[in-house]
Amino acid sequence: MVRTAGVDEVGRGALFGPVVAAAVVLQPDMERWLQQQGVADSKTLTHKKRQRLVAVIKSAAIDTQIGWVSVRQIDRINILQASLKAMHRAVVRLSPQPNQCLVDGNQPIPDLGIEQQTVVKGDQSVVAIAAASILAKVWRDTLIIRLAQRYPGYDLASNKGYGSPKHLAGLQTLGPTRYHRRSFKRCQHPASPPTIFMDQSAL
């Protein structure tokens, strides 16, 4: 039996928080039903619709898994490698393991040991990848909204860690937090102390 996983990541361009990936293996012949339910590229859906679709996707899946890479690791290995590592972590947690993976973008996942195919804009054309994009975004958005309560002043609940005007204004006024990506130029505040990486176990 061929088990194909769709894999996608979110948060690659954010200034704050981890990069998060999801891997989804769908039950046979569920793609059309998921499309009828509204599964599509997460960027085209409202927050409310994405949340509703999480349960729909999980009901149609053999398994779904999340993988993430912390801010500390992003700063250490760069955001591209961190994104690929997050996808790797999501895939290897799947049970049973897929026979092949359809990966959003143009970069294969290193050292995966599973046949894979990259699909540029796959979240727009492959249902399993679109489903993964939804699960990853809902998981990450939920985390960022929770962290926003601990770090007011950056409008994180609205921008989800991306570089909105209010977020950039907060960086200029308050400097970066422990969850900002110090390797990103816009997070390098001139008045901030030297970078001290702290425990990222909360992410």
C-alpha distance (Angstrom), angle and dihedral (degrees) to the residues before:
residue distance angle dihedral
M1 . . .
V2 3.79 . .
R3 3.79 113.0 .
T4 3.79 113.2 -169.7
A5 3.79 122.7 -166.5
G6 3.77 124.0 -154.8
V7 3.80 112.1 -147.2
D8 3.81 131.3 -168.0
E9 3.79 139.4 155.5
V10 3.80 135.8 -147.0
G11 3.77 134.2 -163.1
R12 3.78 97.7 44.4
G13 3.80 93.4 131.7
A14 3.79 97.4 38.9
L15 3.80 123.5 113.8
F16 3.81 95.5 -148.8
G17 3.79 133.9 48.0
P18 3.78 136.3 9.7
V19 3.78 129.2 -46.1
V20 3.80 108.9 -113.3
A21 3.80 132.2 -159.3
A22 3.77 134.3 -173.0
A23 3.80 131.4 -158.4
V24 3.81 121.5 -159.4
V25 3.81 130.3 -171.0
L26 3.79 109.4 -168.3
Q27 3.77 127.1 -151.3
P28 3.82 112.2 -108.3
D29 3.81 117.4 -76.7
M30 3.81 95.2 7.3
E31 3.81 98.1 117.2
R32 3.80 97.2 88.7
W33 3.80 92.5 45.9
L34 3.79 90.9 51.4
Q35 3.79 90.5 50.4
Q36 3.79 88.9 51.6
Q37 3.80 88.5 52.2
G38 3.80 89.6 55.1
V39 3.81 103.3 -99.5
A40 3.81 107.9 161.0
D41 3.79 140.4 131.3
S42 3.81 104.7 -36.4
K43 3.81 91.3 -131.7
T44 3.81 90.3 65.3
L45 3.82 94.8 52.8
T46 3.78 132.3 81.2
H47 3.78 121.1 -113.6
K48 3.81 90.6 -110.5
K49 3.81 93.7 50.6
R50 3.81 92.9 48.1
Q51 3.78 90.2 52.9
R52 3.80 91.7 50.0
L53 3.80 91.7 49.8
V54 3.80 94.9 56.0
A55 3.81 92.4 78.5
V56 3.81 90.7 41.6
I57 3.79 92.2 54.2
K58 3.79 93.9 46.1
S59 3.81 90.7 50.7
A60 3.82 89.3 55.3
A61 3.80 96.2 44.4
I62 3.77 134.4 89.2
D63 3.80 86.6 -150.6
T64 3.81 141.0 -18.0
Q65 3.79 127.1 -163.5
I66 3.80 138.6 -178.1
G67 3.80 126.8 -142.5
W68 3.77 126.1 -176.2
V69 3.80 141.2 178.5
S70 3.78 122.1 -146.5
V71 3.79 128.3 -123.0
R72 3.78 89.8 -108.7
Q73 3.79 91.5 57.1
I74 3.81 92.4 44.1
D75 3.79 89.8 56.2
R76 3.78 90.8 46.8
I77 3.82 101.8 47.7
N78 3.87 103.0 18.8
I79 3.78 129.1 -106.3
L80 3.82 97.6 -85.6
Q81 3.79 93.4 54.8
A82 3.80 90.4 42.2
S83 3.81 91.1 53.2
L84 3.80 91.2 51.3
K85 3.80 90.9 46.8
A86 3.81 91.2 51.9
M87 3.81 89.7 52.7
H88 3.81 90.7 47.6
R89 3.81 90.8 52.5
A90 3.80 91.7 50.3
V91 3.80 93.9 49.9
V92 3.80 97.5 46.6
R93 3.82 90.3 53.2
L94 3.81 92.3 59.8
S95 3.79 116.7 110.3
P96 2.91 119.3 -129.8
Q97 3.77 94.5 26.7
P98 3.81 116.0 -119.1
N99 3.80 122.4 -115.1
Q100 3.78 91.9 -138.7
C101 3.80 140.7 8.9
L102 3.78 132.7 -142.0
V103 3.79 105.6 -152.2
D104 3.78 123.9 -162.5
G105 3.81 113.2 -123.5
N106 3.77 132.8 17.3
Q107 3.81 101.5 -70.5
P108 3.83 121.0 89.9
I109 3.79 118.0 -140.1
P110 3.83 108.9 -102.6
D111 3.81 121.0 -122.7
L112 3.79 93.7 2.1
G113 3.80 98.2 137.1
I114 3.81 91.3 -150.0
E115 3.79 127.8 101.0
Q116 3.78 108.4 -99.7
Q117 3.76 141.5 -179.9
T118 3.79 125.6 -160.8
V119 3.80 117.0 -137.1
V120 3.80 118.8 -164.6
K121 3.82 107.8 -137.4
G122 3.77 87.3 2.2
D123 3.79 91.5 158.1
Q124 3.82 86.2 68.7
S125 3.81 97.6 47.8
V126 3.82 110.0 25.6
V127 3.80 117.8 64.2
A128 3.82 94.9 -153.0
I129 3.81 91.0 52.6
A130 3.81 91.3 47.1
A131 3.80 88.7 51.2
A132 3.80 90.0 50.9
S133 3.80 90.6 49.9
I134 3.81 90.3 55.0
L135 3.81 95.1 48.3
A136 3.80 92.8 46.9
K137 3.80 93.8 48.0
V138 3.80 95.3 47.3
W139 3.82 91.1 48.4
R140 3.80 92.9 48.5
D141 3.80 95.4 42.3
T142 3.81 90.3 51.8
L143 3.79 90.3 53.1
I144 3.81 94.3 47.2
I145 3.81 92.1 48.7
R146 3.81 88.8 53.1
L147 3.81 92.1 48.5
A148 3.82 90.2 47.6
Q149 3.81 88.5 70.3
R150 3.79 89.5 58.9
Y151 3.80 95.0 44.1
P152 3.81 110.3 41.0
G153 3.77 119.2 174.6
Y154 3.82 98.4 59.6
D155 3.84 99.6 73.1
L156 3.81 88.3 -127.0
A157 3.80 95.0 158.5
S158 3.80 88.6 63.7
N159 3.80 102.7 35.2
K160 3.84 97.5 35.4
G161 3.80 90.3 -139.8
Y162 3.80 97.6 -50.6
G163 3.79 122.7 128.7
S164 3.79 102.4 -91.0
P165 3.82 119.1 159.9
K166 3.83 91.4 -102.5
H167 3.80 91.2 48.9
L168 3.80 92.1 50.1
A169 3.80 90.5 46.6
G170 3.79 89.3 52.8
L171 3.78 90.7 51.6
Q172 3.79 90.7 52.0
T173 3.80 92.5 48.9
L174 3.80 102.7 35.8
G175 3.79 104.4 19.9
P176 3.81 123.7 -134.2
T177 3.79 125.3 -40.7
R178 3.80 125.6 -138.8
Y179 3.81 88.3 -91.5
H180 3.79 96.7 54.7
R181 3.79 117.4 103.5
R182 3.79 102.2 -112.4
S183 3.81 91.6 -169.9
F184 3.81 88.8 65.1
K185 3.79 111.7 90.7
R186 3.79 95.2 -133.9
C187 3.81 90.2 56.9
Q188 3.79 94.3 55.7
H189 3.77 102.8 101.0
P190 3.81 114.1 -166.9
A191 3.80 92.8 -138.3
S192 3.80 95.9 46.1
P193 3.81 120.8 111.9
P194 3.81 121.5 -115.3
T195 3.77 113.1 -66.0
I196 3.80 113.2 -89.2
F197 3.78 112.7 -176.5
M198 3.77 112.1 -140.9
D199 3.74 133.1 -166.8
Q200 3.80 109.3 -63.2
S201 3.80 95.3 -168.9
A202 3.80 90.1 116.6
L203 3.81 88.8 69.0
